[in-house]
Amino acid sequence: MPGEGPNCVRVKALLTLLALALCLLAAPAYAQLVIPGDDIPAPTVPEDLLPDEDDKDDAEPDVAPDDAPSANPPPEGPTPELDTPDYSRVSQGIERRERLNVLFERLGETEDDARAKLIAEEIWAIWTDSGSASVNFVLRRAASAQKLGGISRARAQFDTVTRLQPDFAEGWARSGRLAMDERDWGRAISDSIRALQLEPRHYHALWTLGSTLERLGRQDEALEAYREANTLYPALEAVKSRVEVLETEVEGDVL
């Protein structure tokens, strides 16, 4: 399992509690609720990390912006912090795990927004590669449809991704985020949990989980999810701000 460590142990404990709570609640009932809290910022992938609908270069991952660092950056402007060890002698699976370990270590130590975004882009590039060209293609088209407001089309395509590759964490994470647009709160929680079972460090799935729980009035659990995401990605201002708001609400109520 990738990312075994203190953060992942805490995430797994949170997931266990949420999974038990979810079993006691009928997911379809969530979808019928009119939940206050539209002022809560919903998780979003930055606009420049998503493709346009008429993007002709389908070979590029949907989270790679035009100015993303190339595999061989120019000598005059390399980013030393993103230099990686030589993985030529290890298997692809070990290389993937080790790259993520290094990147998450750096991301957790970085509070500079610009530097953190560069690290996050490399993480996204790994996360969005399912290992299957066809699944990657469907994921890109689903993300593009969602960006343009084609909810039903995006749903069909994300469902195809998770059906074809059920062990692909990014497919479940994107499906969970789309469920928030559909106001299907039970699915937003269950799909995010599934993503986190596969990749406990998926800060975007934690962000979706926290945002959904907050809308359902489950502030204590939302705060825990936000805190885990903030620990993994301290420079992510949208999550940091929710931690600050909920700490005031939850811990203020206790005092």
C-alpha positions as CSV (number, residue, x, y, z in Angstrom):
1,M,0.0,0.0,0.0
2,P,1.5,3.4,-1.0
3,G,2.3,6.0,1.6
4,E,2.3,3.9,4.8
5,G,3.1,6.2,7.7
6,P,1.6,8.3,10.5
7,N,-0.6,10.4,8.1
8,C,-1.9,7.3,6.3
9,V,-2.7,5.6,9.6
10,R,-4.8,8.6,10.7
11,V,-6.6,8.6,7.3
12,K,-7.4,4.9,7.6
13,A,-8.9,5.4,11.1
14,L,-11.0,8.3,9.8
15,L,-12.2,6.2,6.8
16,T,-13.2,3.3,9.2
17,L,-15.4,5.6,11.2
18,L,-16.9,7.2,8.1
19,A,-17.5,3.8,6.5
20,L,-19.4,2.6,9.5
21,A,-21.5,5.8,9.6
22,L,-22.2,5.5,5.9
23,C,-23.5,2.0,6.4
24,L,-26.1,3.3,8.8
25,L,-27.4,5.8,6.3
26,A,-29.1,5.2,3.0
27,A,-27.1,7.0,0.3
28,P,-30.2,7.8,-1.9
29,A,-31.6,9.7,1.0
30,Y,-28.7,12.0,0.9
31,A,-29.4,12.9,-2.7
32,Q,-32.9,14.1,-1.7
33,L,-31.7,16.5,1.0
34,V,-31.5,20.2,0.4
35,I,-28.3,21.0,2.3
36,P,-27.4,24.5,3.3
37,G,-23.8,25.5,2.9
38,D,-23.4,26.7,-0.7
39,D,-21.0,29.2,0.6
40,I,-18.5,26.4,1.4
41,P,-15.9,26.3,-1.4
42,A,-16.2,23.1,-3.4
43,P,-13.0,21.2,-4.3
44,T,-11.8,22.2,-7.8
45,V,-8.9,21.2,-10.0
46,P,-7.2,24.5,-11.2
47,E,-8.5,25.6,-14.6
48,D,-5.1,25.4,-16.2
49,L,-4.9,21.7,-15.1
50,L,-7.9,20.7,-17.2
51,P,-8.2,20.2,-20.9
52,D,-10.4,22.2,-23.3
53,E,-13.2,20.2,-25.0
54,D,-11.6,20.8,-28.3
55,D,-8.1,19.9,-27.1
56,K,-6.5,18.2,-30.1
57,D,-3.6,16.6,-28.1
58,D,-5.3,13.7,-26.3
59,A,-2.0,12.3,-25.5
60,E,-1.4,14.9,-22.8
61,P,-2.7,14.2,-19.3
62,D,-5.6,16.4,-18.3
63,V,-3.7,17.8,-15.3
64,A,-0.6,18.9,-17.2
65,P,-0.6,22.6,-18.1
66,D,1.1,23.9,-21.2
67,D,3.9,25.3,-19.1
68,A,4.4,22.2,-16.9
69,P,8.1,21.2,-16.3
70,S,9.3,19.0,-19.0
71,A,11.1,15.7,-18.4
72,N,14.4,17.5,-19.3
73,P,14.1,21.1,-18.0
74,P,16.4,23.7,-19.7
75,P,19.8,24.1,-17.9
76,E,19.2,27.8,-17.2
77,G,16.1,27.3,-15.1
78,P,15.9,23.9,-13.4
79,T,14.0,23.4,-10.1
80,P,16.5,21.7,-7.8
81,E,13.7,20.8,-5.4
82,L,12.1,18.6,-8.0
83,D,15.2,16.7,-9.0
84,T,14.6,13.0,-8.5
85,P,16.8,9.9,-8.0
86,D,17.7,7.5,-10.7
87,Y,14.9,4.8,-10.9
88,S,16.2,3.0,-13.9
89,R,17.0,-0.2,-12.0
90,V,13.7,-0.6,-10.2
91,S,10.2,-1.8,-11.4
92,Q,7.6,0.6,-12.5
93,G,5.5,0.0,-9.4
94,I,8.4,0.7,-7.1
95,E,9.4,3.7,-9.1
96,R,5.9,5.1,-8.8
97,R,5.8,4.6,-5.0
98,E,9.2,6.1,-4.4
99,R,8.5,9.1,-6.6
100,L,5.3,9.8,-4.7
101,N,7.1,9.3,-1.3
102,V,9.7,11.9,-2.3
103,L,7.2,14.3,-3.7
104,F,4.9,14.1,-0.7
105,E,7.8,14.7,1.6
106,R,8.6,17.8,-0.2
107,L,5.0,18.9,-0.5
108,G,4.5,18.5,3.3
109,E,7.6,20.7,4.0
110,T,6.6,23.5,1.5
111,E,4.5,26.5,2.3
112,D,5.4,28.5,-0.7
113,D,2.5,28.4,-3.1
114,A,4.3,28.5,-6.4
115,R,6.8,25.8,-5.4
116,A,4.0,23.7,-3.9
117,K,2.1,23.9,-7.2
118,L,5.0,22.5,-9.1
119,I,5.3,19.6,-6.8
120,A,1.5,19.0,-6.9
121,E,1.6,19.0,-10.7
122,E,4.1,16.1,-10.6
123,I,1.9,14.3,-8.2
124,W,-1.1,14.8,-10.4
125,A,0.9,13.5,-13.4
126,I,1.5,10.2,-11.5
127,W,-2.1,10.0,-10.2
128,T,-3.8,10.5,-13.5
129,D,-1.8,7.7,-15.2
130,S,-3.9,4.5,-14.8
131,G,-1.4,2.5,-16.8
132,S,-4.1,2.1,-19.6
133,A,-4.2,4.4,-22.5
134,S,-7.9,3.9,-23.0
135,V,-8.7,4.6,-19.4
136,N,-6.6,7.7,-19.4
137,F,-8.4,8.9,-22.5
138,V,-11.8,8.4,-20.9
139,L,-10.7,10.1,-17.7
140,R,-9.5,13.2,-19.8
141,R,-12.8,13.4,-21.6
142,A,-14.8,13.0,-18.4
143,A,-12.8,15.8,-16.8
144,S,-13.3,18.0,-19.9
145,A,-17.1,17.3,-19.8
146,Q,-17.3,18.2,-16.1
147,K,-15.4,21.4,-16.7
148,L,-17.9,22.4,-19.4
149,G,-20.9,21.5,-17.3
150,G,-21.8,18.3,-19.0
151,I,-22.7,16.5,-15.8
152,S,-24.5,13.5,-17.3
153,R,-21.8,12.9,-19.8
154,A,-19.1,13.2,-17.2
155,R,-21.0,10.8,-14.9
156,A,-21.2,8.1,-17.7
157,Q,-17.5,8.5,-18.4
158,F,-16.3,8.4,-14.8
159,D,-18.5,5.3,-14.2
160,T,-16.7,3.7,-17.2
161,V,-13.3,4.6,-15.7
162,T,-14.1,3.0,-12.3
163,R,-15.7,0.0,-14.0
164,L,-12.7,-0.7,-16.3
165,Q,-10.1,0.1,-13.6
166,P,-11.6,-0.3,-10.1
167,D,-8.1,0.0,-8.5
168,F,-7.5,3.4,-10.0
169,A,-7.7,5.9,-7.2
170,E,-8.0,9.0,-9.4
171,G,-11.1,7.6,-11.1
172,W,-12.9,7.3,-7.7
173,A,-11.6,10.7,-6.5
174,R,-13.0,12.5,-9.7
175,S,-16.2,10.5,-9.4
176,G,-16.6,11.6,-5.8
177,R,-16.1,15.3,-6.7
178,L,-18.6,15.0,-9.5
179,A,-21.2,13.6,-7.1
180,M,-21.0,16.9,-5.2
181,D,-22.1,18.7,-8.4
182,E,-25.0,16.1,-8.6
183,R,-25.8,16.8,-4.9
184,D,-25.5,13.0,-4.3
185,W,-23.9,13.3,-0.9
186,G,-23.8,9.6,-0.2
187,R,-21.9,8.9,-3.4
188,A,-19.5,11.8,-2.8
189,I,-18.6,10.3,0.5
190,S,-18.4,6.6,-0.6
191,D,-16.4,7.3,-3.8
192,S,-14.0,9.6,-1.8
193,I,-13.5,6.8,0.8
194,R,-12.8,4.3,-2.0
195,A,-10.2,6.7,-3.5
196,L,-8.6,7.1,-0.1
197,Q,-8.5,3.3,0.5
198,L,-6.4,3.0,-2.6
199,E,-4.3,6.2,-2.1
200,P,-4.5,7.4,1.6
201,R,-2.6,10.6,0.7
202,H,-5.1,11.8,-1.9
203,Y,-5.5,15.3,-0.5
204,H,-8.1,16.2,-3.1
205,A,-10.3,13.2,-2.1
206,L,-9.9,14.4,1.5
207,W,-10.9,17.9,0.5
208,T,-14.1,16.5,-1.2
209,L,-14.8,14.4,1.8
210,G,-14.4,17.4,4.2
211,S,-16.5,19.6,2.0
212,T,-19.3,17.0,1.7
213,L,-19.3,16.3,5.5
214,E,-19.4,20.0,6.2
215,R,-22.5,20.4,4.0
216,L,-24.1,17.6,6.0
217,G,-23.5,19.4,9.2
218,R,-20.8,16.9,10.4
219,Q,-18.3,19.5,11.3
220,D,-16.1,17.4,13.6
221,E,-15.5,14.8,10.8
222,A,-15.1,17.5,8.2
223,L,-12.4,19.1,10.3
224,E,-10.5,15.9,10.6
225,A,-10.6,15.4,6.8
226,Y,-9.5,19.0,6.2
227,R,-6.7,18.7,8.7
228,E,-5.3,15.5,7.0
229,A,-5.4,17.3,3.6
230,N,-3.7,20.3,5.1
231,T,-1.0,18.2,6.6
232,L,-0.3,16.6,3.2
233,Y,-0.5,19.9,1.3
234,P,0.1,22.8,3.7
235,A,0.2,25.5,0.9
236,L,-3.3,24.6,-0.3
237,E,-5.0,27.8,0.8
238,A,-8.6,26.7,0.2
239,V,-8.2,23.8,2.6
240,K,-6.2,25.8,5.1
241,S,-9.0,28.4,5.3
242,R,-11.6,25.7,6.1
243,V,-9.4,24.3,8.8
244,E,-9.3,27.7,10.4
245,V,-13.0,28.3,10.1
246,L,-14.0,24.9,11.5
247,E,-11.5,25.1,14.3
248,T,-13.1,28.3,15.4
249,E,-16.6,26.8,15.1
250,V,-15.9,23.3,16.6
251,E,-13.3,24.1,19.2
252,G,-15.1,27.4,20.1
253,D,-18.3,25.5,20.8
254,V,-16.3,23.1,23.1
255,L,-14.9,26.1,25.0
